Amino acid sequence: MKKTSRMLFRVVPFAVSLVAGAAAGASEVTVGAVGPLTGPAATSGLTWEKTFRYVLDQASKSGEIVIDGTPATIKLIVEDSQSKPDIGLSAAQKLLTRDNVDILTGDLIHSDVTLAVMELASSFPKFMYTGGGTSVGIGDKIAADPERYRYVWKHQLSSLAHARSAAGTIEMLAADGKVPVREKVIGVIAEDSGYSTPILAELERILGEAGWKLQVEKVAMTQADFYPVLSKLLPQNPEFIVSIFTGTNSAIALTKQLKEQGSKSVHVGINGPNLPGCCDAVGAAADGTVFLPMLFDPVNDTEHAKVAAELTAALGDTEIGNLHVDAYCHGKVFVDILKRAGSVAPDKLAEAAANTSYVCLTGRWVFDADTHSPKLGPGFLPDPSGQIMGGKRSIIWPKEVATGEFQTAE
């Protein structure tokens, strides 16, 4: 933690961030973040970065951060991982050595980069709070070597939750007769990444046990031409097409090409339809799309609507979605941990994380003692699915929290 006697001015892409109201002689907590600022997931990475930065700036301006008895501001330094584990690892090393950050977070989007960065835990005794990485492997690694990873805590829910949500939605639609079942065939188009791999494996296990036949096509993270893949899958008349993407361009291209090909399969998009700009870019082609997770519902939830308006005004983004809210809650939970610790000492931060019970927009964060991962289910973090129709979104699964019913697109 560094001392500074001057007000901090930091220029960021969406505004000039002015940290005001801090007393002279305030402390400065330096937070290092690794995330994709260029490459196939740059749109997601930049959205997460600026939303996370906004929350940290607001905490600095409010004067709510007190470290070792001294008012403090937070300085965020972000390095580009380019969606590549080796580059992300080098970026994290730079933050920990040259920048000597107090706390590390990331990767902001990717699980495989997060898993690579975690290997620095034994060399750098700093508190590490992950970002958007969902892989169950993160928590498993922590549980397998609790001493080595005692300072590593996972922000995002497990990728297995996405697979279970998708499977639950498909089974519900089939059982209720909303989607006529013919041959129980599901086409799957998944990017070849650390994000999709555990989701796909769990999806194959659950749906395979239920008698579904999955036809899987893996594609590059930068894939935008899906015509060859669709020419293989659509002739099999699958009841569902499941996609798993972290790249906005892939999500946009597949949605449009499914429409162009006259697909009658229900498209279940894991993550893709939530990516910034996706729905604006595809318009009516998204009608009928089932997507998950649907954690943000500004139409039916007044608190969500309030935050959507706040983020639109602060960031200038017209489409506020799940990714913004994931990053917003990432910042809020992180600030809560820092406030309760009152220190950048990793032992105190880890203790504060272990005692977390923080409600943000998408649920309540309570961390499992073994995996350092947020608990899932009622009373903790949900993972509902929704549907897009007429440009509007509604939750369709599970039924007890549904705000609408599945509709067949014209």
TAPEMO-V263297 format. One record per run of one state. SS is the DSSP state (@ for helix, = for strand, . for the rest). FROM is the first residue (numbers start at 1). TO is the last residue. Records with the same first field share a line. If there is no record, write none. Layout:
SS = FROM-TO + FROM-TO
This chain:
. = 1-1 + 4-8 + 13-14 + 19-26 + 36-41 + 63-65 + 68-69 + 81-84 + 98-102 + 107-110 + 121-126 + 130-135 + 145-151 + 154-158 + 176-184 + 192-193 + 210-212 + 220-226 + 237-239 + 245-247 + 261-265 + 271-271 + 275-277 + 287-289 + 293-301 + 316-321 + 342-345 + 355-357 + 361-362 + 366-366 + 368-373 + 375-375 + 377-380 + 382-384 + 390-391 + 398-398 + 402-410
= = 2-3 + 9-12 + 15-18 + 27-35 + 66-67 + 70-80 + 103-106 + 127-129 + 152-153 + 185-191 + 213-219 + 240-244 + 266-270 + 290-292 + 358-360 + 363-365 + 367-367 + 374-374 + 376-376 + 381-381 + 385-389 + 392-397
@ = 42-62 + 85-97 + 111-120 + 136-144 + 159-175 + 194-209 + 227-236 + 248-260 + 272-274 + 278-286 + 302-315 + 322-341 + 346-354 + 399-401
